[in-house]
Amino acid sequence: MSILELGRHLGEDIIYNLNKLMTIRNIFYTTTSEIAIVENGQFTLL
């Protein structure tokens, strides 16, 4: 795999994960403006 291919795959992974995080954030956005992030089945409030 070339550097360009590797970079493209990394970029796609980052964008995919960002989209997933935004979806999770939208679902779990609380009334107190705390963001719940689900990681390994655990909730973390920021």
OpenMM code with the backbone's topology and positions (N, CA, C; nanometers):
from openmm import Vec3, app, unit

residues = "MET SER ILE LEU GLU LEU GLY ARG HIS LEU GLY GLU ASP ILE ILE TYR ASN LEU ASN LYS LEU MET THR ILE ARG ASN ILE PHE TYR THR THR THR SER GLU ILE ALA ILE VAL GLU ASN GLY GLN PHE THR LEU LEU".split()
positions = [
    Vec3(0.0853, -0.1198, 0.0000),
    Vec3(0.0000, 0.0000, 0.0000),
    Vec3(0.0882, 0.1237, 0.0000),
    Vec3(0.0586, 0.2159, -0.0888),
    Vec3(0.1398, 0.3370, -0.0992),
    Vec3(0.1021, 0.4380, 0.0092),
    Vec3(0.1862, 0.5382, 0.0259),
    Vec3(0.1608, 0.6445, 0.1247),
    Vec3(0.0282, 0.7139, 0.0935),
    Vec3(0.0031, 0.7391, -0.0353),
    Vec3(-0.1211, 0.8069, -0.0742),
    Vec3(-0.2437, 0.7240, -0.0383),
    Vec3(-0.2350, 0.5944, -0.0669),
    Vec3(-0.3468, 0.5062, -0.0328),
    Vec3(-0.3696, 0.5030, 0.1172),
    Vec3(-0.2590, 0.4922, 0.1920),
    Vec3(-0.2674, 0.4879, 0.3371),
    Vec3(-0.3325, 0.6152, 0.3900),
    Vec3(-0.2892, 0.7284, 0.3377),
    Vec3(-0.3453, 0.8572, 0.3798),
    Vec3(-0.4938, 0.8664, 0.3500),
    Vec3(-0.5329, 0.8153, 0.2345),
    Vec3(-0.6749, 0.8205, 0.1971),
    Vec3(-0.7573, 0.7336, 0.2909),
    Vec3(-0.7052, 0.6147, 0.3223),
    Vec3(-0.7776, 0.5255, 0.4133),
    Vec3(-0.7883, 0.5877, 0.5521),
    Vec3(-0.6811, 0.6497, 0.5996),
    Vec3(-0.6842, 0.7162, 0.7300),
    Vec3(-0.7869, 0.8292, 0.7294),
    Vec3(-0.7883, 0.9057, 0.6225),
    Vec3(-0.8841, 1.0151, 0.6102),
    Vec3(-1.0272, 0.9650, 0.6131),
    Vec3(-1.0520, 0.8548, 0.5421),
    Vec3(-1.1868, 0.7981, 0.5404),
    Vec3(-1.2264, 0.7495, 0.6789),
    Vec3(-1.1317, 0.6871, 0.7496),
    Vec3(-1.1591, 0.6385, 0.8849),
    Vec3(-1.1918, 0.7541, 0.9785),
    Vec3(-1.1135, 0.8634, 0.9671),
    Vec3(-1.1357, 0.9791, 1.0538),
    Vec3(-1.2727, 1.0409, 1.0273),
    Vec3(-1.3069, 1.0566, 0.8991),
    Vec3(-1.4363, 1.1145, 0.8632),
    Vec3(-1.5498, 1.0244, 0.9100),
    Vec3(-1.5331, 0.8923, 0.8931),
    Vec3(-1.6351, 0.7968, 0.9364),
    Vec3(-1.6559, 0.8062, 1.0869),
    Vec3(-1.5446, 0.8111, 1.1610),
    Vec3(-1.5544, 0.8179, 1.3065),
    Vec3(-1.6135, 0.9506, 1.3533),
    Vec3(-1.5791, 1.0596, 1.2855),
    Vec3(-1.6374, 1.1900, 1.3200),
    Vec3(-1.7879, 1.1875, 1.2984),
    Vec3(-1.8310, 1.1315, 1.1861),
    Vec3(-1.9748, 1.1217, 1.1588),
    Vec3(-2.0446, 1.0385, 1.2645),
    Vec3(-1.9787, 0.9287, 1.3058),
    Vec3(-2.0355, 0.8419, 1.4081),
    Vec3(-2.0457, 0.9163, 1.5410),
    Vec3(-1.9411, 0.9910, 1.5758),
    Vec3(-1.9416, 1.0684, 1.7000),
    Vec3(-2.0512, 1.1739, 1.6977),
    Vec3(-2.0677, 1.2414, 1.5843),
    Vec3(-2.1715, 1.3437, 1.5742),
    Vec3(-2.3097, 1.2813, 1.5907),
    Vec3(-2.3294, 1.1627, 1.5337),
    Vec3(-2.4574, 1.0930, 1.5479),
    Vec3(-2.4825, 1.0587, 1.6931),
    Vec3(-2.3794, 1.0033, 1.7590),
    Vec3(-2.3917, 0.9678, 1.9008),
    Vec3(-2.4209, 1.0938, 1.9826),
    Vec3(-2.3513, 1.2021, 1.9508),
    Vec3(-2.3699, 1.3278, 2.0228),
    Vec3(-2.5133, 1.3768, 2.0065),
    Vec3(-2.5647, 1.3687, 1.8856),
    Vec3(-2.7018, 1.4136, 1.8613),
    Vec3(-2.8024, 1.3296, 1.9388),
    Vec3(-2.7768, 1.2006, 1.9474),
    Vec3(-2.8696, 1.1112, 2.0174),
    Vec3(-2.8651, 1.1353, 2.1677),
    Vec3(-2.7448, 1.1534, 2.2225),
    Vec3(-2.7290, 1.1586, 2.3666),
    Vec3(-2.7094, 1.3002, 2.4216),
    Vec3(-2.7385, 1.4009, 2.3400),
    Vec3(-2.7236, 1.5390, 2.3853),
    Vec3(-2.8245, 1.5644, 2.4974),
    Vec3(-2.7757, 1.6049, 2.6132),
    Vec3(-2.8649, 1.6203, 2.7277),
    Vec3(-2.9114, 1.7637, 2.7432),
    Vec3(-3.0127, 1.7854, 2.8260),
    Vec3(-3.0686, 1.9179, 2.8454),
    Vec3(-2.9717, 2.0086, 2.9199),
    Vec3(-2.8727, 1.9501, 2.9859),
    Vec3(-2.7759, 2.0298, 3.0601),
    Vec3(-2.6535, 2.0628, 2.9764),
    Vec3(-2.6645, 2.0391, 2.8435),
    Vec3(-2.5565, 2.0696, 2.7490),
    Vec3(-2.4302, 1.9885, 2.7752),
    Vec3(-2.4450, 1.8756, 2.8402),
    Vec3(-2.3320, 1.7844, 2.8556),
    Vec3(-2.3396, 1.6818, 2.7436),
    Vec3(-2.2264, 1.6465, 2.6903),
    Vec3(-2.2243, 1.5516, 2.5795),
    Vec3(-2.1855, 1.4146, 2.6328),
    Vec3(-2.2708, 1.3181, 2.6063),
    Vec3(-2.2413, 1.1813, 2.6479),
    Vec3(-2.1760, 1.1080, 2.5317),
    Vec3(-2.0581, 1.0586, 2.5554),
    Vec3(-1.9874, 0.9824, 2.4530),
    Vec3(-1.9879, 0.8367, 2.4957),
    Vec3(-2.0302, 0.7498, 2.4055),
    Vec3(-2.0365, 0.6081, 2.4372),
    Vec3(-1.9082, 0.5427, 2.3875),
    Vec3(-1.8353, 0.4825, 2.4786),
    Vec3(-1.7120, 0.4166, 2.4416),
    Vec3(-1.7054, 0.2833, 2.5139),
    Vec3(-1.6954, 0.1746, 2.4383),
    Vec3(-1.6903, 0.0405, 2.4961),
    Vec3(-1.8074, 0.0169, 2.5909),
    Vec3(-1.9238, 0.0690, 2.5566),
    Vec3(-2.0428, 0.0456, 2.6372),
    Vec3(-2.0512, 0.1297, 2.7623),
    Vec3(-1.9596, 0.2260, 2.7786),
    Vec3(-1.9627, 0.3109, 2.8969),
    Vec3(-1.9939, 0.4546, 2.8567),
    Vec3(-2.0659, 0.5254, 2.9418),
    Vec3(-2.0991, 0.6647, 2.9157),
    Vec3(-1.9962, 0.7555, 2.9821),
    Vec3(-1.9516, 0.8550, 2.9085),
    Vec3(-1.8608, 0.9543, 2.9650),
    Vec3(-1.9217, 1.0915, 2.9403),
    Vec3(-1.9400, 1.1680, 3.0456),
    Vec3(-1.9939, 1.3027, 3.0300),
    Vec3(-1.8795, 1.4024, 3.0243),
    Vec3(-1.8813, 1.4868, 2.9234),
    Vec3(-1.7779, 1.5888, 2.9093),
    Vec3(-1.8277, 1.7189, 2.9683),
] * unit.nanometer
topology = app.Topology()
chain = topology.addChain("A")
for resn in residues:
    res = topology.addResidue(resn, chain)
    for name in ("N", "CA", "C"):
        topology.addAtom(name, app.Element.getBySymbol(name[0]), res)
